[in-house]
Amino acid sequence: MTVAIILLVIFLTHPIYAQDKDWDRTVAAAKKEGQVVVAGSPDLVMRRKVIPKFTARYGIKIEYLAGRSSRIAARVRTERDAGLSTVDVFMAGIGTTTRTLYPEKLIQPLKPLLVLPEVVNGSKWKIGRLWFADPEKKYVIRAFNRLGSFCIVNTDYVKPEEIRAAKDLLNPKWKEKISVDDPTVPGTGANTAAQFLMQFGEEFVKRLYVDQKPGVTRNRRQLADWLARGTYPICLNCRDDDLLPLKRSGFNVTRIFQVSDMEVNVGGSPWWLSAASNPPNPNAQKVFVNWIITKEALETYSRGYRNATLRTDVDESFLDRRSLPQPGVKYFDNHEWNWAATGRRKASRDAAKLLKRLMGR
């Protein structure tokens, strides 16, 4: 009986042991490669928190290529045409991922690379599994899911209860008090204008973007500065990760998540994970794509960006509860694959074209 039990234990634990040995070999090979090249947007959390933790854990250097996702994708495309390959991992925006990386086959299936138990275990994820966002369900991981702000206000000038509905923005009281990212060029500002156009029509867009005389800029720091100083105390496109530094500096700024006449946006920022085709460091690539969606890594990002992740084991006690999607509530998924790939782009172009005409540009 004792021998049988011992054999049963060996049989049951052998796959785990073998898996551990395979992982150890992958890590050892990754250390020989020496580095992993990760491409993403400018990211202080990555540089200050994530890179040191990864390097300390595995002894592998991260070369981080920071820049606009579209520019990095263009670089990788050019390199591929020349027979070169310099990037291992993309942590890119949804637009670049859906419109360039995936359709142009600059990425390989990510699913076969994911092996860590805490990564592939469905109980560790809020939807019961890894969220592969791409149509084939194997190339692109969505690791975050949070409610976006409708706007951010400086409460020294605007009481949150004064913005109960999107149509409240049309109050003459807020003329020359609203700031927006430039809606006439592709980007966040045009995306917001597109949603207003779809929901309320051209007259609303004209009244908001022309008659209300908003402050318009393409500089996110300018938006945050205007908000903090009260120059434009209502900001439609300030980034949520710019809010915390303002609060730490003593400015009374707060997010308004929900209004009565529009669905709340839900999204997967700050990045989408994919694995580059023909990576220069395939073992380091595998180690990184596994680790970056572990509890350790995603909790680091969650704290740095105040973003809700899709993991069940990440501490969320420090998050604004209003930013957490609730079961059974209908939201507008601004990062749904097809919408991000085609619908949003077309709607944004329509909005930008309209606003160029209305603004006389």
N, C-alpha and C positions, 0 to 999 in steps of 0.2 A: 504493500500500500504506500509505504514511504517513497519507494523508488518511483511509483506511478505519479505521485504528487510532484516529485521533483521534476520528472520529465514533462508533466503538464505545465509547470511554471516556466520551464525553459522554452517550451513550445509557444506559450502565450507571450513571453517577453522577448523572444528572438526578433520579431519584426521591429520592435522599438529599438532594440540594441543595434540592429542592422541600420536602421534609419539614423540613429545617433552617429554610428561610424561613418555613414555616407556624408552626413553634415560636417563631421570633423574633417573629413578629407577635402570637402569643398572649401571649408574655411582655410585649411592649410594651403591649398592651391591658390586661394585668393590672396593670402599673405605673400606668396611668391610673386604674384602679379603686382602687388604693392599698392595699387590704387583702384578706385572706381571713379569714373567721370560722370557726374550728374549735371544735367542741364535743367535750369528752372528760372523763375523770375527773381529779381533782387529780393533777398529774404534774410533779415537779421536773425530770425529764430534759427534758421538753418546754420548760419555762420557761427552764432554765439552759443547755441545749445546743442543742436542736432549733430553737427560734425564732431565736436569734442566727445560726445557720448559714444558715437559709433566707433571712432578711432580708439577710444579707451577700451571698448569692449572687444574689438576684433584686431586691433593693430593694423588697420588698413586705412590709408589716406583717402580722403575725398577731395577730388578736384572739382570745384563747383563753378560751372559756367553760368553766370547770371546775366540775364538780359530779357528783352521781349521774346515771348515764346515764338512769335512769327519769324523773328530774325534768326533765332537759333535753328528753327526748322529749315529756313532757307539755307543756312550754312550746312546743315547736315545733308540736305538734298544735293547741294553742289559737291560736297565731299563724296557722296555716294556715286555721283556721275563720274567722278575722277577715280573711282575705285578705292576710296579711303573710308575709314571708319574710326571716329575719335570719341564717340559718346556711348555710354553704357545704359544710362537711365534717363528718362524724361519725367520731370515733375512739372508738367505744363498746364496751361489753361485749357478749359473745355473747348474753346473755339479752335485753337491750333490743333488740339488732339483730334477733334471730329473732322476738321476740314483739311488737315495736312498729314499728320503723323499716321493716322489710320488708313485713309484712302490711298495714300501714296506708298503704303507698305514700308514705312520707315521704322516700324516696330514689329516685334515678333510676339507670338502667343506668350502671355505672362503666366497663365494658369499652370503650365507644367513646371514652372520654376518655383512655385510656392509649396514648401514642404514642412515648415516649422509647425508643430502641433497647435500652438496658440494662434497661428494664422489660419490654418485650414479647418479648425474646429468651429462648426457652425454656431455653437452655443456662445461663442465669443463675439458674435455680431448681432446687431439689433434686428436685422431682417432674417436671421437664422442661417445666414451664409455670407460668403464674400459677395460684394456687389460689383459684378462685372457689368459696366455700363454700355459696352459696345454691342452691336447687333449680334455678334457671334458668341458673346459671353465668355471671352477668354483673353482679350487683349488689354483692356483698360480697367483699372480698379478705381472705384469711387470710395474714398475713406472717410468723407465728411458729409454731414447732412444737417444744415442749420437754417433757421429762419433769417432772412435778410431784413434789414431795416427799411422801412418806407422812407424815412428821412431822419436826420439828426438835427436837434435844435439846441440853441444856447438858451437855457432857462432864465438867464438874466433879462432876456428880451422877449421870449416866447414861452408861454405856459403850454405844457404838453396837451392839456385839455382843449386848447384852441385849434389843434389839428386832429379832429376826429374823423375826417373824411378827406379824400383826395381833393374834392371840390372846395374844401376850406382854403386851399392854396390860392384860390382865385379871389379871396377877400382883398379889397383895395388896401386894407391895412398892411398887407405883405408886399405891396409894390416896392421893388428895389430892395427887398429883404431876403430874397431866395437866391441861392447859388446852384449852378449846375455844371457838370462836366460838358464840354462842347458837344451838343447834340448833332452837329452838322458833319461830324467825322465818325467813322466806325469806332465803336468802343462803348464804354459804360453809359455815357450820356445819351447816345443814340438808342441804346437798348431800352433805357428808361422812357425816352420819348416814344418809342415804338409801343410800349405797353399802354401808355396814355392814349396813343392814337387808336389802338385796337379797342380799348375799353370805352373811351368817351368821344372819339371822333376828332375831326380837324378843328372845329371851333374851340374845343377845350385846349388843344395844343396851341392854337394861336393865342388864346387868352393867357395861358401860362407862360409860354416862351417868348412872346412878343409884348403883349400888353402889360404884363407884370414886370417887365424889364429886369430879368434876373442877371446876376453876375455870371459871366461865362468864361471858363478857362479850361485849358488842357493840363494844368499843373495841379496835382493832387495836394501838394503842400500849400498852394495858394488857397484851395478850398478850405483846408483845415485852419489856415490863418484867418481867413474871413470869418469863419464860424467862431473861432475863439475870441476875436476882437469885437464881434457883434456887427461887423460891417454888413454881412449877410448872415443873420442868425438862424436861417433855415437852410440846411444843406441837403439837397436831394442825392448827391453822389459822393459824399465823403465816405471814405473807406472805414469800416468798423475798426480795423486795427490801428487807425489813427486816433481813435477815441480815447483809448487808455492813456497815451502820453499826455493828452490835453487834460484829462481828469487828474493825473498825477501832478500836473502843473497848476492845479487849482481852478481850472475853468469849469463852469457849471454847464456841462453838455450832457445830453442824454438821447438815447435812441427811441424813436417811435416805431414800433413793429407793425401794428395793425391799424387799419382804417376801415370804416364801415362799408365803403363802396368799392373796394378792390380786394381780390384774393391776396393773401400774404405770400410773398416769394419764398421758396425754399431752394437752396443751392448746395453745391459740393465744393466750394472753395476751401482752402486756397490753392489746391493743386489736384491733378489727376495723375495716377501712377501708370507708367508703361515702360516696357523694356525695349531698348533699341535693337534693331536687327544687326547682325554681324558685330557684336560688341568687341572692343579691343581687350576687355578684361571680363570674360564670361563668368568666371567663378566669383569674382568680386561683385559682378552684377547680381548674381543669384543671392549672395549673402545680403546685399543691400536691399533688394526688393522684398526679401522676407522680413528683414529687421525693421524697415521703415513703417510697416503696418502692424508691428507688435504693440503691446500696451505701453512699453517704455517710450517708444518713439512717438506714437500718436498722442500720448498724454503730454509729452513735451510740446508738441504743436498745439494741442488744445489749450494749454496754459498760455503759450506765447501769443496765440491769435484770438483767444477767447471764442474758439469755434467748437461746436459739438461734433464729436466723431461718431462713427457707426459701431464702435466697439462697446460691448456691454460692461467691460471691466475697467474703463477709464473713469477716474474721479471727475464728476461734473458739479460738485458742490460749489465751486467758485464761479460757475457760469450764471449769467442772467437767465432765469427760468423762462423768460419770455422768448428766448432764442431757441428753445428746444421744441422741435416738432412734436405734436401730440397725436396719439393713435386715433384714427377715425375722423380726423379733421382734413378737409380738402384744401390743398395748397396749390399754388401755381409753381410747378417745378421749372425754374428758369434754366436748369442744367440737364433737363431731359434730352437724351441723345439727338433725336430727330429735330427737336426745336432748336437745339444749339447748332446743329450741323447745317440746317437750311432755313427753318422758319424764322428764327430770330434774326438771321442775317438779312433776309428779304424784308422783314418788318422794319429793321433798323435802317436799311437803305431807303425804304419808302419814307420813313420819318425824317431822315436826314435831307432827302430831296425836298420834302415839303417845307422844312424849316429853312433851308437855304433860300427857297422862294419867298417865304414869309419875312425872313430877315434881310432880304435884298442882297444876298451874297452871291 
